[in-house]
């Protein structure tokens, strides 16, 4: 974890912080408070948050697990905290949780224009396996589907 930051598993007590980060990172496509609450308490979910030295949440990420696979549902870091490797740290935490749960593979979707994220995921071993045309809106663009195969 980069100096000055710490990470923890999230639960419903962190809902307001998650909502604040969600609104900051995804203002046009933010999930509702109800949706975020369901994610935090839902079965087969793992969510982590990153906090700064003032104990303010600056990012969060989460996965949904099935017996064989996991899907990264979201990863977000507020603009002021970007560039410190926090997205990578949270992704690695989710990968580690997936390994503990003996997941075979992890999937994610990323905007086709988000080259920074795609490069990060490729460096972590994810590979593009398909695309969903016009999946995202504001602006409309394809979703790049990526997968990481876990070996044991």
C-alpha positions as CSV (number, residue, x, y, z in Angstrom):
1,X,0.0,0.0,0.0
2,X,1.4,3.4,-0.9
3,X,2.7,5.5,2.1
4,X,0.0,7.6,3.7
5,X,-2.9,5.3,2.7
6,X,-4.5,2.3,4.2
7,X,-7.0,-0.3,3.0
8,X,-9.8,-2.2,4.7
9,X,-12.7,-4.5,4.0
10,X,-16.0,-2.5,3.8
11,X,-19.4,-3.1,5.3
12,X,-22.7,-1.3,5.6
13,X,-21.2,1.1,8.2
14,X,-19.1,2.6,5.3
15,X,-22.2,3.3,3.1
16,X,-22.1,7.1,3.3
17,X,-18.4,7.2,2.5
18,X,-18.9,4.9,-0.5
19,X,-21.8,7.1,-1.7
20,X,-19.6,10.2,-1.5
21,X,-16.8,8.6,-3.5
22,X,-19.3,7.1,-6.0
23,X,-20.8,10.6,-6.7
24,X,-17.4,12.1,-7.0
25,X,-15.9,9.5,-9.3
26,X,-19.0,8.6,-11.4
27,X,-21.2,11.8,-11.3
28,X,-23.3,10.9,-14.4
29,X,-23.6,7.2,-13.8
30,X,-23.5,6.9,-10.0
31,X,-25.2,4.0,-8.4
32,X,-28.0,4.9,-6.0
33,X,-27.6,4.6,-2.2
34,X,-29.9,1.6,-2.3
35,X,-27.9,-0.1,-4.9
36,X,-24.6,0.5,-3.0
37,X,-26.1,-0.7,0.2
38,X,-27.2,-3.9,-1.5
39,X,-23.7,-4.4,-2.8
40,X,-22.1,-3.9,0.6
41,X,-24.4,-6.3,2.4
42,X,-25.0,-8.7,-0.5
43,X,-24.0,-12.4,-0.4
44,X,-20.8,-13.3,-2.3
45,X,-19.6,-9.7,-2.3
46,X,-16.1,-8.4,-1.3
47,X,-15.6,-4.6,-1.1
48,X,-12.5,-2.8,0.0
49,X,-11.9,0.9,0.6
50,X,-8.7,3.0,0.6
51,X,-8.4,5.8,3.2
52,X,-5.9,8.6,3.5
53,X,-4.0,9.7,6.6
54,X,-7.0,11.8,7.7
55,X,-9.1,8.6,7.6
56,X,-11.1,9.9,4.6
57,X,-12.1,7.3,2.1
58,X,-10.5,8.2,-1.3
59,X,-11.5,5.1,-3.2
60,X,-13.3,1.8,-3.2
61,X,-13.7,-1.3,-5.2
62,X,-15.7,-4.5,-5.1
63,X,-16.3,-8.0,-6.5
64,X,-19.2,-10.4,-6.8
65,X,-18.3,-14.0,-6.5
66,X,-19.8,-17.3,-7.8
67,X,-18.3,-20.7,-7.1
68,X,-15.9,-20.5,-10.1
69,X,-15.7,-16.8,-11.1
70,X,-15.6,-13.3,-9.8
71,X,-16.6,-10.1,-11.4
72,X,-15.0,-6.7,-10.5
73,X,-18.1,-4.6,-10.2
74,X,-16.5,-1.2,-9.7
75,X,-13.2,0.5,-8.9
76,X,-13.0,4.2,-8.2
77,X,-10.5,6.7,-6.8
78,X,-11.3,10.4,-6.3
79,X,-9.3,12.6,-8.7
80,X,-7.2,14.2,-5.9
81,X,-5.9,10.8,-4.9
82,X,-5.1,9.4,-8.3
83,X,-1.5,8.6,-9.4
84,X,-0.5,6.9,-6.1
85,X,-1.2,3.3,-7.2
86,X,-4.5,3.0,-5.2
87,X,-6.5,1.4,-8.0
88,X,-3.8,-1.2,-8.4
89,X,-3.7,-1.8,-4.6
90,X,-7.4,-2.3,-4.5
91,X,-7.4,-4.5,-7.6
92,X,-4.7,-6.6,-6.0
93,X,-6.7,-6.9,-2.8
94,X,-9.7,-8.2,-4.8
95,X,-7.4,-10.7,-6.6
96,X,-6.1,-11.9,-3.2
97,X,-9.7,-12.3,-1.9
98,X,-10.6,-14.2,-5.0
99,X,-7.6,-16.5,-4.5
100,X,-8.7,-17.2,-0.9
101,X,-12.2,-18.0,-2.2
102,X,-10.5,-20.4,-4.8
103,X,-12.0,-18.5,-7.8
104,X,-10.8,-19.7,-11.2
105,X,-11.1,-16.4,-13.0
106,X,-11.9,-12.8,-12.6
107,X,-13.8,-10.7,-15.1
108,X,-14.2,-6.9,-15.5
109,X,-15.5,-4.4,-18.0
110,X,-13.8,-1.1,-18.8
111,X,-14.6,1.7,-21.1
112,X,-12.7,1.4,-24.4
113,X,-11.3,4.9,-24.1
114,X,-9.9,4.2,-20.6
115,X,-6.5,3.3,-21.7
116,X,-4.9,4.0,-18.2
117,X,-7.2,1.3,-16.6
118,X,-6.7,-1.1,-19.5
119,X,-2.9,-0.8,-19.2
120,X,-3.1,-1.4,-15.5
121,X,-5.2,-4.5,-15.9
122,X,-3.0,-5.9,-18.6
123,X,0.1,-5.3,-16.3
124,X,-1.8,-7.3,-13.6
125,X,-2.4,-10.2,-16.0
126,X,-5.8,-9.5,-17.4
127,X,-6.4,-9.9,-21.1
128,X,-9.2,-8.7,-23.4
129,X,-11.6,-11.4,-24.4
130,X,-14.5,-9.6,-26.0
131,X,-16.4,-6.3,-26.3
132,X,-19.9,-5.1,-25.7
133,X,-20.8,-2.5,-28.3
134,X,-22.3,0.7,-27.1
135,X,-22.5,-0.6,-23.5
136,X,-21.6,2.7,-21.8
137,X,-23.4,6.0,-22.1
138,X,-22.4,9.7,-21.5
139,X,-20.5,9.2,-23.8
140,X,-21.6,6.1,-25.7
141,X,-18.7,3.7,-26.1
142,X,-17.9,0.0,-26.1
143,X,-17.1,-2.0,-22.9
144,X,-13.9,-4.0,-23.2
145,X,-14.3,-7.3,-21.3
146,X,-11.2,-8.6,-19.7
147,X,-10.3,-11.8,-17.8
148,X,-7.6,-12.9,-15.4
149,X,-7.1,-16.6,-15.0
150,X,-6.0,-17.6,-11.5
151,X,-3.6,-20.5,-11.1
152,X,-2.9,-22.4,-7.9
